[in-house]
Amino acid sequence: MPIPADEYPLHQAPYSLAHAATSDRNFYDRCYLNCFDTEGDFLLVSGLGQYPNLGTTDAFVCVRVGDHQHVVRTSDALGPDRMRQEVGPYRLEIVDPLHELHLTCAGDEWGVAVDLHWRGSFPAVDESPHLMRTGAKLTLDAQRFAQVGTWEGWVRVDGTEYPVVPGRHIGTRDRSWGIRPVGEPEPPGRTAAEPDPGHGFHWCYVPLRFDDFGLVFIAQENGDGHRTLNDALRVWPDGRVDSLGFPRYDITYRSGSRIPVAATITAQEPDGTPFVVEIEPRGHVALSAGCGYGPDPQWTHGVWRGRGFTEGSVYDLHDPANFIATQFSMLDHLGRATVNGQVGHGLFEHVCAGRHTPSGFPDAVTMAP
């Protein structure tokens, strides 16, 4: 039977849109959103994913207040109407494509509820295609667009409600689709028996909002510092996009840790003059503590949890049980940024896992460069 999306001229393959054009079990289509209070009351990260070849869909909202992350997460069977992005108490409505969204989660029973309107400040921009292999196996082949904007509405955590207003609460969002590891883990095969002793993963993802323009920086490097993904874009209100070259990233880490406390991105204007961004990280959400990213011990995107599954959880970020999630996994920081005297805010997402010789981490466990 056709599904509602088949009414629209969106087809990219000779199949109903109920089916992915690839049979790869790891095909996914998901969105990520954050809402940061620039005055420090809370940090929020959220996302929803569909996994057609696994037959599942899931979503989460994570709010950090103080040193605790409060999470509500929900999962279900993927229904026939993929245009309806709704799982359990979570719903994402596309009010005006690429401009305005409405995010709600009726999750008071599990500790977190939200009612938020997103408005993009500048046009969304395509990032470079992202491809990774583990040995010979293709593990990531994805496309993503990014946007910076503002939020309005409210966030409620354990009965305490926080008003959200555009001048104070900013955010970034993206949507990505393609191939990435999802669902139950696959057998590792040869890679488990013959791991790469020098493997490292160094990642910086930095979409920032200023009054007059948006910025999107991306750098992915291996343990030797070889950059395998690079984006440096400035987006103007009329949709013009400037390339800012191949930036250098200088990151200062908290003593005895891999948590950044300052960063400088030195890029180039189209005419070759330096374009320097100074960033001060101001608090973060640990994406592997309840959000389903990386080595999250309790939640993995796409895993079958049964029909109508919803739960809440609270993570103490000082608990030694969360050491890997807070020290060696992806952290989403609120970044306060300065460019030529202008101040902006956005996401400073960073992880330095394994070896990264340029940063002074010679192996997978060293904690201080």
C-alpha positions as CSV (number, residue, x, y, z in Angstrom):
1,M,0.0,0.0,0.0
2,P,1.2,3.6,-0.6
3,I,1.9,5.8,2.3
4,P,1.0,9.6,2.7
5,A,4.5,10.8,1.6
6,D,4.0,9.0,-1.7
7,E,1.5,11.8,-2.6
8,Y,4.4,14.2,-2.9
9,P,7.0,14.3,-5.8
10,L,9.8,13.3,-3.5
11,H,10.8,9.9,-4.8
12,Q,14.5,9.2,-5.4
13,A,14.2,5.5,-6.3
14,P,11.6,3.3,-7.9
15,Y,10.1,2.4,-4.5
16,S,7.4,3.7,-2.2
17,L,8.8,6.2,0.3
18,A,8.0,3.5,2.9
19,H,11.3,1.9,1.9
20,A,14.9,3.2,1.9
21,A,16.7,3.0,-1.5
22,T,19.4,0.9,0.2
23,S,19.0,-2.4,2.1
24,D,21.8,-1.5,4.5
25,R,20.4,-2.1,8.0
26,N,22.2,1.1,9.2
27,F,20.2,3.5,7.0
28,Y,18.8,6.3,9.2
29,D,17.1,9.7,9.0
30,R,17.3,11.9,12.1
31,C,17.3,15.4,13.5
32,Y,19.3,17.0,16.3
33,L,18.3,20.2,18.1
34,N,19.7,22.1,21.1
35,C,18.4,25.0,23.2
36,F,21.0,26.8,25.3
37,D,20.2,29.4,28.0
38,T,23.0,32.0,27.6
39,E,22.5,33.0,31.2
40,G,23.1,29.5,32.5
41,D,19.9,28.0,34.0
42,F,19.9,25.0,31.7
43,L,21.2,23.3,28.5
44,L,18.9,21.2,26.4
45,V,19.7,18.7,23.6
46,S,17.1,16.7,21.7
47,G,16.7,14.4,18.7
48,L,14.4,12.1,16.8
49,G,15.4,9.3,14.4
50,Q,13.8,6.9,12.0
51,Y,15.4,3.6,11.0
52,P,13.3,2.1,8.2
53,N,15.3,-1.1,7.7
54,L,15.1,-1.8,11.4
55,G,11.4,-0.8,11.6
56,T,12.0,1.5,14.6
57,T,11.8,5.1,15.6
58,D,13.0,6.9,18.8
59,A,13.5,10.3,20.3
60,F,14.9,11.9,23.4
61,V,15.1,15.2,25.4
62,C,18.0,15.8,27.7
63,V,18.2,18.9,30.0
64,R,21.2,19.6,32.1
65,V,20.5,21.6,35.3
66,G,23.5,22.0,37.6
67,D,25.5,18.8,37.4
68,H,22.6,16.5,36.6
69,Q,21.3,15.5,33.2
70,H,17.5,14.8,33.1
71,V,16.5,12.6,30.2
72,V,13.2,11.3,28.8
73,R,13.6,8.9,25.9
74,T,11.0,7.0,23.9
75,S,10.9,4.4,21.2
76,D,8.3,2.5,19.1
77,A,7.7,0.7,15.9
78,L,8.0,2.9,12.8
79,G,4.6,3.5,11.4
80,P,3.6,4.0,7.8
81,D,3.4,7.9,8.0
82,R,7.0,9.0,8.1
83,M,6.0,12.6,7.6
84,R,4.6,12.5,11.1
85,Q,7.6,12.8,13.4
86,E,6.1,11.6,16.6
87,V,7.1,9.0,19.2
88,G,5.3,8.5,22.5
89,P,5.1,11.9,24.3
90,Y,7.5,13.5,21.8
91,R,6.4,15.4,18.7
92,L,8.3,17.5,16.1
93,E,6.1,19.6,13.8
94,I,7.5,21.2,10.7
95,V,5.6,24.5,10.7
96,D,7.5,26.2,7.9
97,P,10.1,23.9,6.3
98,L,13.7,25.2,6.8
99,H,12.3,28.1,8.9
100,E,10.1,27.2,11.8
101,L,9.6,24.1,13.9
102,H,7.4,23.3,17.0
103,L,8.9,20.8,19.5
104,T,6.8,19.3,22.3
105,C,7.3,16.6,24.8
106,A,4.5,15.8,27.3
107,G,7.0,14.1,29.6
108,D,6.2,15.4,33.1
109,E,5.6,11.8,34.2
110,W,9.3,11.1,33.4
111,G,10.7,14.3,34.6
112,V,11.0,16.5,31.5
113,A,8.4,18.4,29.4
114,V,8.9,21.0,26.7
115,D,6.9,23.3,24.4
116,L,9.3,25.2,22.2
117,H,9.1,27.1,18.9
118,W,12.3,27.2,16.7
119,R,12.9,30.0,14.3
120,G,15.9,29.9,12.0
121,S,17.9,33.1,12.0
122,F,19.7,32.4,8.7
123,P,19.1,30.0,5.9
124,A,20.0,26.3,6.5
125,V,23.2,25.3,4.8
126,D,24.4,21.9,3.4
127,E,27.5,20.5,5.0
128,S,30.1,18.5,3.1
129,P,29.2,14.8,2.6
130,H,30.6,12.7,5.5
131,L,32.2,9.3,4.8
132,M,34.1,7.0,7.2
133,R,35.4,3.4,7.0
134,T,36.5,1.0,9.6
135,G,39.0,-1.1,7.8
136,A,37.3,-2.0,4.5
137,K,33.8,-1.5,5.9
138,L,31.8,1.6,5.1
139,T,30.5,2.7,8.5
140,L,29.3,6.3,7.8
141,D,28.0,7.8,4.6
142,A,25.8,10.7,5.3
143,Q,24.5,14.1,4.3
144,R,23.5,16.8,6.8
145,F,22.3,20.4,6.8
146,A,22.7,22.9,9.6
147,Q,21.0,26.0,10.9
148,V,21.4,28.5,13.7
149,G,18.4,30.2,15.3
150,T,16.4,31.1,18.5
151,W,13.8,29.4,20.7
152,E,10.6,30.6,22.4
153,G,8.3,28.7,24.8
154,W,9.1,26.8,28.1
155,V,11.1,23.9,29.5
156,R,10.0,22.1,32.7
157,V,12.3,19.8,34.7
158,D,10.9,18.0,37.8
159,G,8.1,20.5,38.1
160,T,10.4,23.6,37.8
161,E,9.5,25.6,34.7
162,Y,12.0,27.8,32.8
163,P,10.6,30.4,30.4
164,V,12.4,30.5,27.0
165,V,12.7,33.8,25.1
166,P,14.5,34.5,21.8
167,G,17.0,37.1,23.1
168,R,18.3,34.8,25.8
169,H,17.8,31.3,24.4
170,I,19.7,30.4,21.2
171,G,20.3,27.1,19.5
172,T,21.5,25.1,16.5
173,R,20.0,22.2,14.7
174,D,20.7,19.8,11.9
175,R,19.1,17.0,10.0
176,S,21.2,14.1,8.6
177,W,20.4,10.9,6.7
178,G,22.4,8.1,5.2
179,I,24.4,5.2,6.8
180,R,25.7,5.2,10.4
181,P,25.9,2.5,13.1
182,V,22.4,2.2,14.6
183,G,20.4,-0.5,16.4
184,E,21.8,-3.7,17.9
185,P,25.6,-3.9,17.4
186,E,26.9,-5.9,14.6
187,P,29.6,-8.6,15.1
188,P,33.0,-6.7,14.9
189,G,34.8,-9.5,13.1
190,R,38.4,-8.9,12.2
191,T,38.5,-5.3,13.7
192,A,38.1,-6.8,17.2
193,A,41.0,-9.2,16.7
194,E,43.2,-6.7,14.9
195,P,42.4,-3.2,16.2
196,D,44.3,-0.2,14.9
197,P,46.7,0.7,17.7
198,G,47.1,4.3,16.5
199,H,43.4,5.0,16.0
200,G,42.2,8.4,17.1
201,F,39.1,10.5,16.6
202,H,39.3,14.3,16.9
203,W,36.1,16.2,16.2
204,C,35.0,19.8,16.3
205,Y,31.5,20.9,15.2
206,V,30.9,24.6,15.7
207,P,27.7,26.2,14.3
208,L,27.5,29.8,15.8
209,R,24.9,32.6,15.6
210,F,25.8,36.2,15.4
211,D,23.4,39.1,14.8
212,D,24.5,39.6,11.2
213,F,25.6,36.1,10.0
214,G,25.9,32.4,11.0
215,L,29.1,30.3,11.0
216,V,29.5,26.5,10.6
217,F,32.9,25.0,11.3
218,I,33.6,21.3,11.1
219,A,36.9,19.5,11.5
220,Q,37.5,15.7,11.8
221,E,41.0,14.4,12.2
222,N,42.7,11.0,12.8
223,G,45.3,10.4,15.5
224,D,48.0,11.9,13.3
225,G,46.1,15.1,12.7
226,H,45.2,14.3,9.1
227,R,41.9,16.1,8.4
228,T,39.3,13.9,6.8
229,L,36.4,16.4,6.9
230,N,36.6,20.2,6.7
231,D,33.9,22.9,6.5
232,A,34.3,26.6,7.2
233,L,31.2,28.5,6.1
234,R,29.7,31.9,6.8
235,V,26.0,32.2,6.0
236,W,24.3,35.6,5.3
237,P,20.6,36.5,5.6
238,D,20.1,36.5,1.8
239,G,21.5,33.0,1.5
240,R,25.0,33.9,0.3
241,V,27.7,31.5,1.7
242,D,31.4,32.4,2.0
243,S,34.1,29.7,2.3
244,L,36.5,30.5,5.1
245,G,39.3,28.1,4.0
246,F,41.1,25.4,6.0
247,P,41.1,26.7,9.6
248,R,43.5,25.9,12.4
249,Y,42.0,24.9,15.7
250,D,43.9,25.7,19.0
251,I,42.2,24.1,22.0
252,T,43.1,24.5,25.6
253,Y,42.0,21.7,27.9
254,R,41.2,21.7,31.6
255,S,44.2,20.4,33.5
256,G,44.2,16.6,33.7
257,S,41.2,16.2,31.3
258,R,40.1,16.3,27.7
259,I,37.5,18.9,28.4
260,P,38.1,22.2,26.5
261,V,38.1,25.5,28.4
262,A,39.0,27.7,25.5
263,A,39.4,27.5,21.7
264,T,40.6,29.7,18.9
265,I,39.7,29.0,15.3
266,T,41.9,30.8,12.8
267,A,40.3,30.8,9.3
268,Q,40.6,33.0,6.2
269,E,38.4,35.5,4.6
270,P,37.7,35.1,0.9
271,D,40.4,37.7,0.2
272,G,42.9,35.8,2.3
273,T,42.9,38.0,5.4
274,P,42.7,36.2,8.8
275,F,39.3,35.5,10.3
276,V,39.7,34.6,14.0
277,V,37.0,33.2,16.2
278,E,37.6,33.1,20.0
279,I,35.4,30.6,21.8
280,E,34.7,30.2,25.6
281,P,32.8,26.9,26.4
282,R,30.2,27.6,29.0
283,G,28.8,24.3,30.3
284,H,28.0,21.2,28.3
285,V,25.8,18.2,27.8
286,A,27.5,14.8,27.7
287,L,25.9,13.0,24.7
288,S,26.9,9.6,26.0
289,A,25.0,10.0,29.3
290,G,21.5,9.2,28.3
291,C,21.2,10.7,24.8
292,G,22.2,7.5,22.9
293,Y,25.4,8.7,21.2
294,G,28.7,6.8,21.3
295,P,29.4,4.5,24.3
296,D,26.1,5.3,26.1
297,P,25.6,2.2,28.3
298,Q,21.8,2.6,28.6
299,W,20.5,3.9,25.3
300,T,21.5,3.4,21.7
301,H,19.7,4.9,18.7
302,G,17.5,2.4,16.7
303,V,17.5,-0.5,19.2
304,W,14.2,-2.3,19.5
305,R,12.7,-1.6,22.9
306,G,9.2,-2.9,22.1
307,R,6.1,-0.9,21.3
308,G,5.2,2.1,23.3
309,F,8.5,2.3,25.3
310,T,9.2,5.5,27.3
311,E,11.4,6.0,30.4
312,G,13.1,8.8,32.3
313,S,16.6,8.8,33.9
314,V,18.9,11.2,35.7
315,Y,22.7,11.2,35.4
316,D,25.0,12.7,38.0
317,L,28.0,13.9,35.9
318,H,30.3,13.6,38.9
319,D,29.5,10.0,39.4
320,P,32.5,7.8,38.6
321,A,30.2,5.5,36.7
322,N,29.9,8.2,34.1
323,F,33.6,8.8,33.7
324,I,33.8,7.6,30.0
325,A,30.7,9.6,29.1
326,T,32.1,12.8,30.6
327,Q,35.8,12.5,29.7
328,F,36.2,10.5,26.5
329,S,33.0,11.0,24.7
330,M,31.2,13.8,22.7
331,L,30.4,16.9,24.7
332,D,28.0,19.6,23.4
333,H,29.1,22.9,24.9
334,L,27.4,26.3,24.9
335,G,30.0,28.4,23.2
336,R,30.3,32.1,23.7
337,A,32.2,33.4,20.6
338,T,33.9,36.6,19.6
339,V,34.7,37.8,16.1
340,N,36.1,41.3,15.5
341,G,34.5,42.5,18.7
342,Q,31.1,40.9,17.9
343,V,29.7,38.4,20.4
344,G,27.7,35.4,19.3
345,H,26.6,32.0,20.8
346,G,26.2,28.5,19.5
347,L,27.3,25.0,19.8
348,F,30.9,23.9,20.4
349,E,30.8,20.2,20.0
350,H,34.0,18.4,20.7
351,V,35.6,15.0,21.4
352,C,39.2,13.9,21.4
353,A,39.1,10.1,21.8
354,G,42.1,7.9,21.4
355,R,45.4,9.3,20.2
356,H,45.7,12.8,18.8
357,T,49.4,13.7,18.5
358,P,48.9,17.4,17.5
359,S,46.9,18.0,20.8
360,G,49.6,16.2,22.9
361,F,47.6,13.0,23.5
362,P,50.0,10.3,22.5
363,D,47.7,7.4,23.3
364,A,44.1,6.5,24.2
365,V,44.3,7.1,27.9
366,T,46.5,10.2,28.5
367,M,44.4,12.9,30.2
368,A,46.7,15.9,30.0
369,P,48.6,17.2,26.9
